[in-house]
Amino acid sequence: MKLIRVGVDLAKNVFQVHGVDQSEKAVWWSKLVRADWIKALLAQIEPGCEIGMEACSGAHHWARVLQAHGYRVKLIAPQFVKPYVKSNKNDANDAEAICEAMSRPSMRFVTVKTVAQQDIQAVHRVRTSLVDQRKATANQIRGLTSEYGLTAPKELVHLRAAIPRWLEDLDNGLSERFRRLLRGLWEDILALDRRVTELEREIEEIGRHDPVAVRLQQLRGIGPITATALVATIGDASQFASGRQMAASVGLTPRQNSSGGKERLLGISKKGDTYLRCLLIHGARAVLRTAQAKTDRLSTWVTRIAITRHPNIAAVALANKTARIAWAMMSRGTDYHPEPA
């Protein structure tokens, strides 16, 4: 039997495969353990066969491994596989659904990430996790000290200034035991500050040396963090046919509920990468704060929206436009030109 297409349902230890031949007849379905599944594929499938997987944890690694053996790998977003699952959900049905979904001529696929992209993405994820830990520790300190009548303003910079004063003040009612606890939490925040600073320096270093990230930083509202996040998440922008498709993949385009020729646009879809969308919108807010004092066409455009609509709508509209401009720069390898924007 000659397999032309194989769907693989990935897991931690047991992988389910479903293969069809040239007549679209299922001729191979099996459970393979993690240690031996590549050997089983090599023994069963000829090079050039299409292998499909959901774009989930570990998918990009296995895609690179299979590509190195001469297979054509297609990664599919999980939400595009779900409609093809027949009856109950299980590993066998999932593998069959992947095999069916990848055969659709209009199906959209996920580009396989390179090791360099995943390295950059890992730096961003670790930094985000450390920032969340620092925020959680700061909130814990606020909650504990409030029980002793000690409060600080909302921003973390004020808490950093208040904690040393609380520890030095011997007449504020804090017991020796609680002072030891507070001193330990304060040291945790300082350690997290050092780790976050180290990772931010690494991101800045990547932003100075990656040519795509350097070009993207020409855009207003995009610094090293957003530029490197775009490189890690998007990679090859030519996978999108237009800038609107890339903006839609980040969740910056409106949802629709249209019928009978009547179009009804809702709020933004919020699909795709939440982290990247958050960075683009925060960058747009920073641009919006200074746009009123400028007279260029982009500033005039976003200021007009902010006057007639809610500032949040203006920020999302600018983030959408920034994503489209970034697509043009990444896909064509060009610099930023303010006038066309």
C-alpha positions as CSV (number, residue, x, y, z in Angstrom):
1,M,0.0,0.0,0.0
2,K,1.2,3.5,-0.8
3,L,0.1,6.2,1.6
4,I,-0.5,9.7,0.2
5,R,-1.6,11.4,3.4
6,V,-1.3,10.7,7.1
7,G,-2.9,12.5,10.0
8,V,-1.2,12.4,13.4
9,D,-2.8,13.1,16.7
10,L,0.1,14.2,19.0
11,A,0.2,13.4,22.7
12,K,2.8,13.1,25.5
13,N,3.5,9.4,25.1
14,V,1.1,7.7,22.6
15,F,0.6,9.0,19.1
16,Q,-2.4,8.0,17.0
17,V,-1.9,7.9,13.2
18,H,-4.5,7.6,10.3
19,G,-3.3,7.1,6.7
20,V,-5.2,7.0,3.4
21,D,-4.1,5.7,0.0
22,Q,-4.6,7.2,-3.5
23,S,-8.2,6.2,-3.5
24,E,-8.8,8.0,-0.3
25,K,-9.4,4.7,1.5
26,A,-8.2,4.4,5.1
27,V,-5.5,1.7,5.0
28,W,-3.4,2.4,8.1
29,W,-4.4,3.3,11.6
30,S,-2.3,2.6,14.6
31,K,-1.1,3.7,18.1
32,L,2.6,4.4,18.3
33,V,4.6,5.1,21.4
34,R,6.8,8.2,21.5
35,A,10.1,6.5,21.4
36,D,9.3,4.4,18.2
37,W,6.8,6.4,16.2
38,I,9.3,8.1,13.9
39,K,10.8,4.7,13.1
40,A,7.3,3.3,12.3
41,L,6.6,6.2,10.0
42,L,9.9,5.7,8.2
43,A,9.1,2.0,7.7
44,Q,5.6,2.6,6.6
45,I,5.6,5.9,4.6
46,E,7.6,6.8,1.5
47,P,9.3,10.3,1.4
48,G,7.1,12.9,-0.2
49,C,4.0,11.8,1.7
50,E,2.0,14.6,3.3
51,I,1.8,14.4,7.1
52,G,-0.6,16.6,9.0
53,M,-0.7,17.6,12.7
54,E,-2.5,20.0,14.9
55,A,-0.4,23.1,15.7
56,C,-0.1,22.3,19.4
57,S,2.7,21.7,21.9
58,G,5.6,19.9,20.3
59,A,4.2,20.1,16.8
60,H,6.9,22.4,15.4
61,H,9.6,20.2,16.7
62,W,8.1,17.1,15.1
63,A,7.4,19.0,11.9
64,R,11.1,19.8,11.6
65,V,12.1,16.2,12.3
66,L,9.7,14.9,9.6
67,Q,10.8,17.6,7.1
68,A,14.4,16.5,7.6
69,H,13.3,13.0,6.5
70,G,11.8,14.3,3.3
71,Y,8.1,14.5,4.3
72,R,5.8,17.4,3.5
73,V,4.4,18.5,6.8
74,K,1.2,20.6,7.3
75,L,0.2,22.1,10.6
76,I,-3.4,22.9,11.2
77,A,-5.0,25.2,13.8
78,P,-7.1,23.0,16.2
79,Q,-10.3,25.1,15.6
80,F,-10.1,24.1,11.9
81,V,-9.8,20.4,12.7
82,K,-12.8,20.3,15.1
83,P,-15.5,20.4,12.4
84,Y,-14.2,17.2,10.8
85,V,-14.3,15.1,14.0
86,K,-17.0,12.4,13.6
87,S,-19.1,11.3,16.4
88,N,-17.3,11.1,19.8
89,K,-13.9,12.7,20.4
90,N,-11.0,10.3,20.8
91,D,-7.5,9.9,19.5
92,A,-8.5,7.8,16.5
93,N,-11.2,10.2,15.5
94,D,-8.9,13.1,16.0
95,A,-6.2,11.6,13.7
96,E,-8.9,10.9,11.1
97,A,-10.2,14.4,11.3
98,I,-6.7,15.8,10.8
99,C,-6.2,13.6,7.8
100,E,-9.5,14.8,6.3
101,A,-9.0,18.5,7.1
102,M,-5.5,18.7,5.5
103,S,-7.1,17.4,2.2
104,R,-9.4,20.4,1.9
105,P,-8.1,22.7,-0.9
106,S,-9.2,25.9,0.9
107,M,-7.6,24.9,4.3
108,R,-5.2,27.4,5.9
109,F,-2.1,26.0,7.5
110,V,0.4,27.2,10.1
111,T,4.0,27.8,9.0
112,V,6.5,25.6,10.8
113,K,8.6,27.7,13.2
114,T,12.4,27.6,13.1
115,V,14.5,26.9,16.2
116,A,15.5,30.6,16.2
117,Q,11.9,31.7,16.4
118,Q,11.2,29.3,19.2
119,D,14.2,30.6,21.1
120,I,12.9,34.2,20.9
121,Q,9.4,33.0,21.8
122,A,10.8,31.2,24.9
123,V,12.5,34.4,26.1
124,H,9.3,36.3,25.8
125,R,7.3,33.6,27.6
126,V,9.8,33.3,30.5
127,R,9.8,37.1,30.8
128,T,6.0,37.2,30.9
129,S,5.9,34.5,33.6
130,L,8.4,36.4,35.7
131,V,6.5,39.6,35.4
132,D,3.3,37.8,36.5
133,Q,5.2,36.3,39.5
134,R,6.4,39.8,40.4
135,K,2.9,41.2,40.2
136,A,1.5,38.4,42.3
137,T,4.2,38.9,45.0
138,A,3.5,42.6,45.1
139,N,-0.2,42.0,45.5
140,Q,0.5,39.6,48.3
141,I,2.6,42.1,50.1
142,R,-0.1,44.7,49.7
143,G,-2.7,42.3,51.1
144,L,-0.6,41.3,54.1
145,T,0.6,44.8,55.0
146,S,-2.9,46.2,54.8
147,E,-3.8,44.0,57.8
148,Y,-1.2,46.1,59.7
149,G,-2.5,49.4,58.5
150,L,0.3,50.0,55.9
151,T,-0.7,50.8,52.4
152,A,1.2,52.1,49.3
153,P,-0.1,53.7,46.0
154,K,-1.0,51.4,43.1
155,E,2.2,51.5,41.0
156,L,5.0,49.1,41.8
157,V,7.5,51.9,42.0
158,H,5.7,53.3,45.0
159,L,5.7,49.8,46.7
160,R,9.4,49.5,46.1
161,A,10.0,52.8,47.9
162,A,7.6,51.9,50.7
163,I,8.9,48.5,51.8
164,P,12.4,49.6,52.9
165,R,10.7,52.4,55.0
166,W,8.3,49.9,56.6
167,L,11.2,47.6,57.5
168,E,13.3,50.4,59.0
169,D,10.4,52.0,61.0
170,L,10.4,50.2,64.4
171,D,7.3,52.0,65.6
172,N,4.8,51.0,62.9
173,G,3.5,48.0,64.8
174,L,5.1,45.2,62.7
175,S,6.2,42.2,64.7
176,E,9.7,40.7,64.3
177,R,8.2,37.6,62.7
178,F,6.2,39.5,60.1
179,R,9.3,41.7,59.4
180,R,11.2,38.5,58.5
181,L,8.4,37.5,56.1
182,L,8.2,40.9,54.5
183,R,12.0,41.0,54.1
184,G,11.9,37.6,52.3
185,L,9.1,38.8,50.0
186,W,11.1,42.0,49.3
187,E,14.1,39.9,48.3
188,D,11.9,37.9,46.0
189,I,10.8,41.0,44.2
190,L,14.4,42.2,43.9
191,A,15.4,38.8,42.5
192,L,12.6,38.9,40.0
193,D,13.5,42.4,39.0
194,R,17.0,41.2,38.2
195,R,15.8,38.3,36.1
196,V,13.3,40.5,34.2
197,T,16.0,43.1,33.5
198,E,18.4,40.4,32.2
199,L,15.7,39.0,29.8
200,E,14.8,42.5,28.6
201,R,18.5,43.2,27.8
202,E,18.5,39.9,25.9
203,I,15.4,41.0,23.9
204,E,17.1,44.3,23.2
205,E,20.2,42.5,21.9
206,I,18.0,40.4,19.6
207,G,16.3,43.5,18.4
208,R,19.6,45.1,17.5
209,H,20.9,42.2,15.5
210,D,17.8,40.6,13.8
211,P,17.4,42.5,10.5
212,V,13.6,42.1,10.4
213,A,13.3,43.3,14.0
214,V,15.5,46.3,13.2
215,R,13.2,47.3,10.3
216,L,10.0,46.8,12.4
217,Q,11.3,49.2,15.1
218,Q,11.0,52.0,12.5
219,L,7.2,51.8,13.1
220,R,5.7,54.1,15.7
221,G,4.6,52.1,18.7
222,I,6.9,49.2,18.1
223,G,10.0,48.7,20.2
224,P,12.4,45.8,20.7
225,I,9.8,43.7,22.7
226,T,7.0,44.0,20.1
227,A,9.4,43.7,17.1
228,T,11.0,40.5,18.4
229,A,7.5,39.1,19.3
230,L,6.4,39.7,15.7
231,V,9.5,37.9,14.4
232,A,8.9,34.9,16.8
233,T,5.2,34.6,16.2
234,I,4.8,35.5,12.5
235,G,8.1,34.5,11.1
236,D,7.5,34.3,7.3
237,A,4.8,36.9,6.7
238,S,4.3,35.6,3.1
239,Q,2.1,32.9,4.6
240,F,-0.6,35.6,4.7
241,A,-2.0,36.8,1.4
242,S,-2.6,40.3,2.7
243,G,-2.1,42.5,5.7
244,R,-5.7,42.1,6.7
245,Q,-5.2,38.3,7.0
246,M,-2.3,38.9,9.3
247,A,-4.3,41.4,11.4
248,A,-7.1,38.9,11.5
249,S,-4.8,36.1,12.7
250,V,-3.8,38.4,15.7
251,G,-7.5,39.1,16.4
252,L,-7.5,42.8,15.5
253,T,-10.4,42.6,12.9
254,P,-14.1,42.7,13.7
255,R,-16.2,39.7,14.1
256,Q,-19.2,39.4,11.7
257,N,-22.8,38.3,12.1
258,S,-24.0,38.9,8.5
259,S,-26.9,37.4,6.7
260,G,-29.2,38.1,3.7
261,G,-26.7,40.6,2.2
262,K,-26.9,42.7,5.4
263,E,-23.4,43.1,7.0
264,R,-23.2,43.5,10.7
265,L,-19.8,44.0,12.3
266,L,-19.2,43.3,16.0
267,G,-16.2,43.9,18.2
268,I,-12.7,42.6,17.4
269,S,-12.4,38.8,17.3
270,K,-9.6,38.5,19.9
271,K,-8.4,35.3,18.1
272,G,-4.8,34.3,17.7
273,D,-1.9,35.3,19.9
274,T,-3.1,37.2,23.0
275,Y,0.4,38.4,23.9
276,L,1.2,39.9,20.5
277,R,-2.2,41.6,20.3
278,C,-1.7,43.1,23.8
279,L,1.7,44.5,22.8
280,L,0.4,46.0,19.5
281,I,-2.6,47.7,21.3
282,H,-0.4,49.0,24.2
283,G,2.0,50.4,21.6
284,A,-0.9,52.1,19.8
285,R,-2.0,53.7,23.1
286,A,1.4,55.2,23.5
287,V,1.3,56.7,20.0
288,L,-2.2,58.0,20.6
289,R,-1.1,60.0,23.6
290,T,1.3,62.1,21.5
291,A,-0.6,62.1,18.2
292,Q,-2.6,65.3,18.9
293,A,0.7,67.3,19.0
294,K,1.7,66.0,15.5
295,T,0.5,66.9,12.0
296,D,1.6,63.9,9.9
297,R,-1.2,62.0,8.1
298,L,-1.1,59.0,10.5
299,S,-1.4,61.1,13.6
300,T,-4.2,63.2,12.0
301,W,-6.0,60.0,11.0
302,V,-5.9,58.4,14.5
303,T,-6.7,61.7,16.3
304,R,-9.8,62.1,14.2
305,I,-11.0,58.6,15.2
306,A,-10.2,59.3,18.8
307,I,-12.4,62.5,18.7
308,T,-15.4,60.8,17.1
309,R,-15.1,57.4,18.7
310,H,-13.9,55.9,22.0
311,P,-10.1,56.1,22.5
312,N,-10.0,52.3,22.8
313,I,-11.5,52.0,19.3
314,A,-8.8,54.4,18.0
315,A,-6.1,52.4,19.7
316,V,-7.3,49.1,18.2
317,A,-7.7,50.7,14.8
318,L,-4.1,52.0,15.0
319,A,-2.9,48.5,16.1
320,N,-4.7,47.0,13.1
321,K,-3.0,49.4,10.8
322,T,0.4,48.8,12.4
323,A,-0.1,45.1,11.9
324,R,-0.9,45.6,8.2
325,I,2.1,47.9,7.7
326,A,4.3,45.3,9.6
327,W,3.1,42.6,7.2
328,A,4.1,44.7,4.2
329,M,7.5,45.4,5.6
330,M,8.1,41.7,6.6
331,S,6.8,40.1,3.4
332,R,8.5,42.6,1.0
333,G,11.7,43.3,3.0
334,T,11.2,47.1,2.8
335,D,11.7,49.9,5.3
336,Y,8.9,52.0,6.7
337,H,7.6,54.9,4.5
338,P,5.4,57.3,6.4
339,E,3.6,58.8,3.5
340,P,1.9,55.6,2.2
341,A,0.9,54.8,5.7
